[in-house]
Amino acid sequence: MWKSQIVVERLDRTPVAQQQTEFVERKGLGHPDYIIDSFCEASSRALSRYYKERYGMILHHNLDKGLLVGGSSRVWFGGGVVEVPIYIVIAGRATIKVGDEEIPYKELIMEELERFVKENFRFLNLDEHMIIDTKIRPGSVDLRTIVESTGSAPLANDTSFGIGYAPLSPLEKVVFEIERMINSKEFKSRVPESGEDCKVMGLRIQKKYYITVADSLIAPLTPSLEHYLSVKEKIREEVEKLAYDILSREVEDVEVNVQVNTADLPEKGVVYLTVTGTSAESGDDGNTGRGNRVNGLITPNRQMSLEATAGKNARSHVGKIYNLVAKIIAEKIYQEVGGIKEIYVRLLSQIGRPINRPLAVSLQYIPEDNIDERKVLSEAIEIVKEELDNITKLEDLVLHNKVTLF
């Protein structure tokens, strides 16, 4: 009988939102790190769906080693050209043959990547602007045996940990929502010059919020420096308005300072223009796992796992599953139990154990004043047990792209 050790402890620290300083980052849709994360995850989804439809279960694979090598382009006001395409390699292990049957993994992956690019980018073309390479080899016998076991719950194919926390601080909320707004269809219809490569960095010093946005403007839609500067100001105004709308609900006397494309040197004609909407066209590179954590943010004030969630199989790779379920558990405890200022959930697996029975579960919390901590913690532990018992439901949520992974 597999048993999990559940350890609960009170944290004696200042909640993040009350600390003097806080940093938060989000890499947006067109950032090279986000692109390669998305490509690895799309590749995993494509194989997983094929495996399930044909063999009834997700077979062994991990496509979480991806590299994006930036291309080369020339841009000018009103136009531009990609001279050297973006080169992408997706590497990892996968089941590429079952018995005598060859699995058409390259075709499956390319079809999924084409769909992703068409759905998310207006000016980036997979055939014209990218070269896709795959370096996929069969996995080892021992890992295939673990992943494809048929017990009541899949077995963990790694010894790893996942971390989740709740609630998001006001700065975390605003950084996330700014990027989502800029890359929304509504915003692009209002400001079509705005590219998909948008990175948002947030700094809070007490009640002063500093938001730095990098957004790649589309050169063919930007005919002059004056037009560029007017679009840049439009982006700044909309970001500032959204930031005040979000922060004023939670912070009194809030001050917001927004700056956009701070590396620009307009007097020298140096501005952030791209042909395709991503800096990947002109030299910026990307690696799987260097971008956002499972809640869509990079948060140095918080506990974090460095595991890449993208590309790992959704059946038994705890590097993906435990980060996701830890986030879900933390949010559910915070929302349903009450009496907690902050909650951190950490799950540690052990290779070969059922994924619903981690080796250890750590709950760390900062309580509100004058609460019945016994009652709160009893309810929190019940939520942990319930979510672990239902952990296999995450597989379908991941395969149908219904959860945020980065």
C-alpha positions in Angstrom: 0.0 0.0 0.0 1.5 3.3 -1.1 1.1 6.1 1.4 2.0 9.8 1.1 3.6 11.8 3.8 1.7 15.0 4.3 3.5 17.7 6.2 1.8 21.0 7.2 3.6 24.0 8.6 2.9 27.6 9.3 5.2 30.2 7.6 6.4 33.1 9.6 6.9 35.6 6.8 5.4 38.6 5.2 3.0 37.8 2.3 4.4 38.7 -1.1 1.9 41.5 -1.7 3.0 43.2 1.5 6.7 43.0 0.9 8.6 46.2 0.0 9.5 45.0 -3.5 8.2 42.5 -6.0 9.3 41.4 -9.5 7.0 39.6 -12.0 7.5 38.7 -15.6 5.4 37.2 -18.4 6.7 36.1 -21.8 4.0 36.5 -24.3 2.7 34.5 -27.3 5.3 35.5 -29.8 8.3 35.4 -27.5 10.9 32.8 -28.7 10.7 30.9 -25.4 6.9 30.8 -25.6 7.0 29.6 -29.2 9.3 26.7 -28.5 7.3 25.8 -25.4 4.2 25.8 -27.5 5.8 23.7 -30.3 7.0 21.1 -27.9 3.6 20.9 -26.2 1.8 20.8 -29.5 4.0 17.9 -30.6 3.2 16.0 -27.4 -0.5 16.6 -27.8 -0.4 15.3 -31.4 1.3 12.1 -30.5 -0.8 11.6 -27.3 -4.1 11.9 -29.2 -2.8 9.4 -31.9 -1.6 7.0 -29.2 -5.0 7.1 -27.4 -7.1 6.7 -30.5 -5.0 3.8 -31.9 -3.7 2.0 -28.8 -6.1 3.1 -26.0 -3.5 5.0 -23.9 -0.7 7.5 -24.1 2.5 5.7 -24.9 5.9 6.7 -23.6 7.2 10.0 -24.9 8.8 13.2 -23.7 9.4 16.0 -26.2 10.6 18.6 -23.7 14.0 19.4 -25.2 13.4 22.1 -27.8 15.6 24.8 -29.3 14.6 27.8 -31.4 17.5 29.4 -33.3 16.5 32.9 -34.5 16.6 33.8 -38.1 17.7 37.0 -39.8 15.6 39.8 -41.3 15.7 43.3 -42.7 13.0 45.8 -41.8 12.1 49.3 -42.7 9.1 51.5 -42.2 6.5 50.1 -44.4 8.0 46.7 -45.1 10.7 44.1 -44.5 11.9 40.6 -45.4 13.0 37.5 -43.6 16.3 36.6 -45.2 17.2 33.5 -43.0 14.3 31.4 -41.6 13.8 30.5 -38.0 15.3 27.1 -37.3 13.5 24.9 -34.7 14.5 21.5 -33.4 12.2 19.4 -31.3 14.1 16.7 -29.5 13.2 13.9 -27.1 12.1 10.4 -26.7 8.9 8.8 -28.1 7.3 5.6 -29.1 7.8 5.7 -32.9 7.1 2.0 -33.6 4.6 -0.5 -32.2 5.3 -4.0 -33.4 5.8 -3.7 -37.1 3.8 -0.5 -37.3 5.7 2.7 -37.9 4.1 5.7 -36.2 4.0 8.8 -38.6 5.2 11.1 -35.8 6.8 13.7 -38.1 3.6 14.1 -40.1 1.5 14.3 -36.9 3.8 16.9 -35.4 3.9 19.1 -38.5 0.1 19.1 -38.9 -0.3 20.2 -35.2 2.4 22.9 -35.6 0.8 24.3 -38.7 -2.5 24.5 -36.9 -1.0 26.3 -33.9 0.8 28.9 -36.1 -2.3 29.6 -38.2 -4.5 30.0 -35.1 -2.1 32.3 -33.2 -0.1 34.4 -35.7 -1.2 36.8 -38.4 2.1 37.3 -40.2 4.2 34.3 -39.3 4.1 31.5 -41.9 5.4 28.1 -41.1 6.4 27.2 -44.6 8.0 30.5 -45.5 9.6 31.6 -42.2 10.5 28.4 -40.4 12.5 25.2 -40.8 11.3 22.4 -38.5 13.6 19.6 -37.5 12.9 16.6 -35.2 15.4 14.6 -33.3 13.3 11.9 -31.7 14.5 8.6 -30.6 12.9 5.6 -28.8 12.9 5.6 -25.0 14.6 3.1 -22.8 12.8 -0.2 -22.0 12.6 0.6 -18.2 10.9 3.9 -18.8 8.5 2.5 -21.4 7.5 -0.2 -19.0 6.8 2.3 -16.2 4.8 4.7 -18.4 2.7 2.0 -20.0 1.8 0.2 -16.8 -1.9 -0.5 -16.5 -2.6 -0.2 -12.8 -5.3 1.9 -11.1 -3.1 4.9 -11.6 -0.1 5.6 -13.8 3.4 5.3 -12.3 5.6 8.3 -12.1 8.3 8.2 -14.7 10.6 10.6 -12.8 11.6 11.7 -9.4 10.7 15.4 -9.4 8.6 18.0 -7.6 5.9 20.5 -8.5 4.9 23.7 -6.8 1.8 25.8 -6.7 0.6 28.8 -4.7 -2.4 31.1 -4.2 -3.5 33.8 -4.3 -1.9 35.8 -7.1 -0.7 39.2 -5.9 -2.1 42.3 -7.6 1.2 42.7 -9.5 1.0 39.1 -10.7 -2.6 39.6 -11.9 -1.8 42.8 -13.8 1.3 41.4 -15.5 -0.7 38.4 -16.7 -3.7 40.4 -17.9 -1.6 43.0 -19.7 0.0 40.4 -22.0 -3.3 38.6 -22.5 -5.0 41.9 -23.5 -2.2 42.9 -25.9 -2.4 39.5 -27.6 -6.2 39.4 -27.7 -8.1 39.5 -31.0 -9.9 42.6 -29.7 -6.7 44.5 -29.1 -5.2 43.4 -32.4 -8.3 44.7 -34.2 -7.8 48.1 -32.5 -4.0 48.2 -32.8 -3.1 45.8 -35.7 0.5 47.1 -35.7 1.0 45.4 -32.4 3.0 42.1 -32.9 2.5 38.9 -30.9 6.0 39.1 -29.4 5.0 40.9 -26.2 6.9 40.6 -22.9 5.7 42.3 -19.7 7.9 43.0 -16.7 6.4 44.3 -13.5 8.1 45.9 -10.6 6.4 47.0 -7.4 8.1 49.2 -4.8 5.6 49.6 -2.0 2.5 51.1 -3.7 4.3 52.2 -6.9 3.9 49.9 -9.9 6.3 50.1 -12.8 5.3 48.2 -16.0 7.8 47.7 -18.8 6.3 46.4 -22.1 8.3 45.2 -25.1 6.0 44.8 -28.1 7.2 44.1 -31.6 5.4 46.3 -34.1 4.6 45.0 -37.6 6.9 46.9 -40.1 4.6 46.5 -43.1 1.8 48.2 -41.1 4.0 51.0 -39.8 4.8 53.4 -42.6 6.8 56.1 -40.7 8.5 57.0 -37.4 5.6 59.3 -36.5 3.1 56.4 -37.0 5.4 54.1 -34.9 5.5 56.6 -32.0 1.7 57.1 -32.1 1.1 53.3 -32.0 3.5 53.0 -29.1 1.7 55.7 -27.2 -1.6 54.0 -27.9 -0.2 50.8 -26.4 1.1 52.7 -23.4 -2.3 54.3 -22.8 -4.3 51.1 -23.0 -1.8 49.2 -20.7 -2.0 52.1 -18.2 -5.8 52.0 -18.2 -5.9 48.3 -17.7 -3.3 48.4 -14.9 -5.3 51.1 -13.0 -8.6 49.2 -13.5 -7.1 46.0 -12.0 -5.0 47.5 -9.3 -7.4 50.1 -8.0 -9.7 47.4 -6.9 -7.1 46.0 -4.4 -4.6 48.8 -3.7 -5.4 52.2 -2.3 -3.5 55.3 -3.6 -1.8 53.2 -6.3 0.6 54.8 -8.7 1.3 53.2 -12.1 4.2 54.0 -14.5 4.1 52.3 -17.9 6.9 52.4 -20.5 6.9 50.7 -23.9 9.9 49.6 -26.0 12.4 51.4 -23.8 15.4 50.4 -26.0 14.1 52.7 -28.8 16.3 55.5 -30.1 13.9 57.4 -32.3 16.4 60.2 -33.1 18.6 57.5 -34.7 15.8 55.6 -36.3 16.3 52.6 -34.0 12.9 51.1 -33.1 11.3 47.7 -32.5 10.0 46.6 -35.8 9.5 43.0 -37.1 8.1 41.5 -40.3 6.3 38.6 -38.7 5.5 39.8 -35.2 8.3 37.9 -33.3 11.9 38.7 -32.5 12.7 35.1 -33.4 12.9 36.3 -37.0 16.0 38.5 -36.3 18.3 36.7 -33.9 16.5 36.1 -30.6 16.5 32.4 -29.6 14.4 30.2 -27.4 14.7 27.1 -25.2 12.0 24.9 -23.8 11.5 25.6 -20.1 13.0 29.1 -20.0 9.7 30.8 -20.0 6.6 31.1 -17.9 5.8 28.6 -15.1 2.6 26.7 -15.0 0.6 29.8 -13.8 1.8 31.7 -16.8 4.3 33.9 -14.8 7.9 34.1 -13.8 7.9 35.0 -10.1 11.2 35.3 -8.2 9.5 36.3 -5.0 7.8 32.9 -4.9 8.8 29.2 -4.6 9.1 27.8 -8.1 10.0 24.6 -9.9 12.4 24.8 -12.8 10.8 21.9 -14.6 9.6 22.5 -18.2 5.9 21.6 -18.3 5.9 21.7 -22.1 6.3 18.5 -24.1 6.2 16.1 -21.2 3.6 13.4 -21.5 0.4 14.1 -19.7 -0.1 10.5 -18.5 2.8 10.0 -16.0 5.4 12.8 -16.2 5.2 14.4 -12.8 7.3 17.4 -14.1 4.1 18.4 -15.8 1.4 16.8 -13.7 2.6 17.8 -10.2 3.1 21.4 -11.1 -0.4 21.6 -12.5 -2.1 19.8 -9.7 -0.2 21.7 -7.1 -1.5 24.9 -8.6 -5.1 23.5 -8.6 -4.8 22.4 -5.0 -3.5 25.7 -3.8 -6.2 27.7 -5.6 -8.9 25.4 -4.3 -7.7 25.6 -0.7 -7.5 29.4 -0.8 -10.9 29.8 -2.4 -12.8 27.2 -0.5 -11.3 27.0 3.0 -10.7 30.7 3.9 -8.6 32.0 6.7 -5.4 31.8 4.7 -3.3 34.8 3.4 -1.0 32.6 1.3 -0.7 28.9 0.6 2.1 27.0 -1.0 1.7 23.4 -2.1 4.7 21.2 -2.9 4.5 17.6 -4.2 7.5 15.3 -4.5 7.3 12.1 -6.6 9.4 9.0 -6.7 10.0 7.2 -9.9 7.8 4.1 -10.0 5.2 5.2 -7.5 1.6 5.8 -8.5 1.2 9.4 -9.4 -1.8 9.7 -7.1 0.5 8.8 -4.1 3.4 11.2 -4.1 6.3 10.5 -1.7 5.6 13.7 0.1 3.1 16.6 0.2 4.1 19.9 1.8 1.6 22.5 2.7 3.0 25.8 3.9 0.6 28.6 4.8 0.3 32.1 6.3 -2.9 32.3 8.3 -5.2 35.2 8.9 -5.5 36.4 12.5 -7.8 34.6 14.9 -8.8 31.6 12.9 -9.3 28.0 13.9 -6.2 26.6 12.3 -7.0 23.0 13.1 -10.3 23.2 11.1 -8.6 25.1 8.2 -5.8 22.5 7.9 -8.2 19.6 8.2 -10.2 20.9 5.3 -7.0 21.7 3.3 -5.8 18.1 3.7 -9.1 16.8 2.5 -8.8 18.9 -0.7 -5.3 17.5 -1.2 -6.5 13.9 -1.0 -9.5 14.6 -3.2 -7.4 16.2 -6.0 -4.8 13.4 -5.8 -7.5 10.8 -6.1 -8.7 12.6 -9.3 -5.3 13.4 -10.7 -5.8 11.3 -13.8 -8.5 13.7 -15.0 -5.8 16.2 -15.9 -4.7 14.0 -18.8 -7.7 14.9 -20.9 -7.6 18.6 -19.9 -4.1 18.8 -21.1 -4.8 17.0 -24.4 -7.7 19.2 -25.2 -5.7 22.4 -24.3 -8.1 23.3 -21.4 -5.5 24.3 -18.9 -2.7 26.9 -18.8 0.8 25.2 -18.8 2.9 28.3 -19.4 
